[in-house]
């Protein structure tokens, strides 16, 4: 049973990383289209960081028994 939890945790983290990369890429693309002079790398990492803040917020919420 513990192995199943570990597999689910690894898949969940992988999903969060993939989602973070996709959201960050979308954020960078929007910024590049609106103002080409802006640094899109900074916005890429900002979008990725926002995803990880969402991860931390989800981990803080605990189910009551």
Number of C-alpha atoms within 10 A of each C-alpha: 5 7 8 9 10 11 11 12 12 12 12 12 13 12 12 17 16 14 15 23 18 16 20 24 19 15 19 22 15 14 17 16 11 10 10 11 9 13 12 20 14 12 20 21 18 17 21 22 16 14 21 16 12 13 15 11 10 10 9 9 8 7 5 4 3
